[in-house]
Amino acid sequence: MGNQLLKGKKGIVFGALDERSIAWITALKAVEEGAEIVLTNAPIALRMGKINELAAQCNNAPVIGADATSVEDLENLFTKAMEHFGGKVDFVLHSIGMSPNVRKGFAYTDTNYDNFLKTLDISALSFHKVMQTAFKLDAINEWGSVVALSYIAAQRTFPGYNDMAEAKALLESIARSFGYHYGVNKKVRVNTISQSPTVTTAGSGVSGFNAFLDYAEKMSPLGNASAEACANYCLTLFSDYTRMVTMQNLFHDGGFSFTGVSDAIIADIQKANS
Ligand SMILES: NC(=O)c1ccc[n+]([C@@H]2O[C@H](COP(=O)([O-])OP(=O)(O)OC[C@H]3O[C@@H](n4cnc5c(N)ncnc54)[C@H](O)[C@@H]3O)[C@@H](O)[C@H]2O)c1
């Protein structure tokens, strides 16, 4: 039943691909907390058909396809969502990421620039497109909340993350810039959550992911944050308890971002050297 933290709120959730997706878990929890939602994903992801299972578990939430790089698709999505709700929405989750360079195995130093532009369009510019579309259609209520998911490679170099690092840096910058305008004009807040590495389809695409997951676990005083914990954090940002938080990149990583080195990592190195 939850605590009805989001009772009466209406939201759009982008990016639920399968049970492991952060968006999938967030959608379930948002409904458990009393929200009504519309689910969306790229048409190709919808064809996999899994999202209908999620929709059924979310009080038969409507599923409206939208390629997040297409403004036309986004206009259709927001218009149909408002028709369905009979009014504006209160929250939006942007949980979208994809790099054709990572997927096709291009090294950062031998990048394919068409792929690079697609990475930026899908993983970052789409966030601007989502918000500009909502802004123009006046689709989000005052004190509404928009959240996107990021990763610490926006600030520090993680070689395997490839051109997604630039995408996340751009995503976080868009949150600040659009957050200003959305705040001033419509009292809507915009934030990114910088999440620990998490086992999902997008996450596992990063090279050496398992070793990396282990490293992050050992470096984080609280351990890696799970997808469930990330979903819970999203809900707090959709709730009325965080109304004055905006334009922030919020680390949700068990303390990884502020740890220089941990005893566990030192012990590993000592062991390897002995
Ligand atoms: N998994 C991790 O380790 C991790 C860590 C930090 C941040 N994140 C971020 O969390 C978000 C969600 O990823 P996830 O880990 O749940 O993986 P996921 O693969 O389950 O979700 C990624 C989603 O992006 C969608 N998508 C791709 N192209 C799209 C397009 N053109 N239009 C609309 N949707 C599109 C996919 O269909 C998929 O549903 C991403 O932004 C990712 O970068 C993930």
The ligand as a MOL file (V3000), in Angstrom:
LIG
                    3D

  0  0  0     0  0            999 V3000
M  V30 BEGIN CTAB
M  V30 COUNTS 44 48 0 0 0
M  V30 BEGIN ATOM
M  V30 1 N 22.2620 1.1980 -14.8710 0
M  V30 2 C 23.2050 2.0080 -14.4150 0
M  V30 3 O 24.3010 1.5940 -14.0090 0
M  V30 4 C 22.9350 3.4820 -14.3560 0
M  V30 5 C 23.6990 4.3030 -13.5040 0
M  V30 6 C 23.4520 5.6700 -13.5020 0
M  V30 7 C 22.4730 6.2070 -14.3350 0
M  V30 8 N 21.7620 5.3700 -15.1540 0 CHG=1
M  V30 9 C 20.7570 5.9710 -16.0570 0
M  V30 10 O 19.4800 5.5170 -15.7000 0
M  V30 11 C 18.6340 5.6610 -16.8380 0
M  V30 12 C 17.8190 4.3840 -17.0320 0
M  V30 13 O 18.6450 3.3270 -17.4070 0
M  V30 14 P 18.5080 1.8570 -16.8350 0
M  V30 15 O 19.8000 1.5590 -16.1700 0
M  V30 16 O 17.2480 1.6730 -16.0920 0 CHG=-1
M  V30 17 O 18.5140 0.9750 -18.1810 0
M  V30 18 P 17.3680 0.5440 -19.2080 0
M  V30 19 O 18.1150 0.0070 -20.3730 0
M  V30 20 O 16.4030 -0.3490 -18.5400 0
M  V30 21 O 16.6440 1.9030 -19.5980 0
M  V30 22 C 17.0650 2.7390 -20.6640 0
M  V30 23 C 15.7980 3.1250 -21.4130 0
M  V30 24 O 16.0620 4.1070 -22.4390 0
M  V30 25 C 15.0790 3.8540 -23.4360 0
M  V30 26 N 15.4020 4.5360 -24.6810 0
M  V30 27 C 16.4960 4.3580 -25.4690 0
M  V30 28 N 16.3880 5.1230 -26.5770 0
M  V30 29 C 15.2180 5.8180 -26.4700 0
M  V30 30 C 14.5560 6.7680 -27.2800 0
M  V30 31 N 15.0730 7.1870 -28.4520 0
M  V30 32 N 13.3590 7.2560 -26.8740 0
M  V30 33 C 12.7940 6.8430 -25.7120 0
M  V30 34 N 13.3980 5.9520 -24.8860 0
M  V30 35 C 14.5890 5.4440 -25.2630 0
M  V30 36 C 15.1550 2.3370 -23.5790 0
M  V30 37 O 14.0860 1.8040 -24.3360 0
M  V30 38 C 15.1520 1.9260 -22.1320 0
M  V30 39 O 13.8400 1.7490 -21.6610 0
M  V30 40 C 19.5450 6.0350 -18.0100 0
M  V30 41 O 19.5520 7.4380 -18.1770 0
M  V30 42 C 20.8950 5.5680 -17.5110 0
M  V30 43 O 21.9750 6.2260 -18.1570 0
M  V30 44 C 21.9420 4.0310 -15.1680 0
M  V30 END ATOM
M  V30 BEGIN BOND
M  V30 1 1 1 2
M  V30 2 2 2 3
M  V30 3 1 2 4
M  V30 4 1 4 5
M  V30 5 2 4 44
M  V30 6 2 5 6
M  V30 7 1 6 7
M  V30 8 2 7 8
M  V30 9 1 8 9
M  V30 10 1 8 44
M  V30 11 1 9 10
M  V30 12 1 9 42
M  V30 13 1 10 11
M  V30 14 1 11 12
M  V30 15 1 11 40
M  V30 16 1 12 13
M  V30 17 1 13 14
M  V30 18 2 14 15
M  V30 19 1 14 16
M  V30 20 1 14 17
M  V30 21 1 17 18
M  V30 22 2 18 19
M  V30 23 1 18 20
M  V30 24 1 18 21
M  V30 25 1 21 22
M  V30 26 1 22 23
M  V30 27 1 23 24
M  V30 28 1 23 38
M  V30 29 1 24 25
M  V30 30 1 25 26
M  V30 31 1 25 36
M  V30 32 1 26 27
M  V30 33 1 26 35
M  V30 34 2 27 28
M  V30 35 1 28 29
M  V30 36 1 29 30
M  V30 37 2 29 35
M  V30 38 1 30 31
M  V30 39 2 30 32
M  V30 40 1 32 33
M  V30 41 2 33 34
M  V30 42 1 34 35
M  V30 43 1 36 37
M  V30 44 1 36 38
M  V30 45 1 38 39
M  V30 46 1 40 41
M  V30 47 1 40 42
M  V30 48 1 42 43
M  V30 END BOND
M  V30 END CTAB
M  END
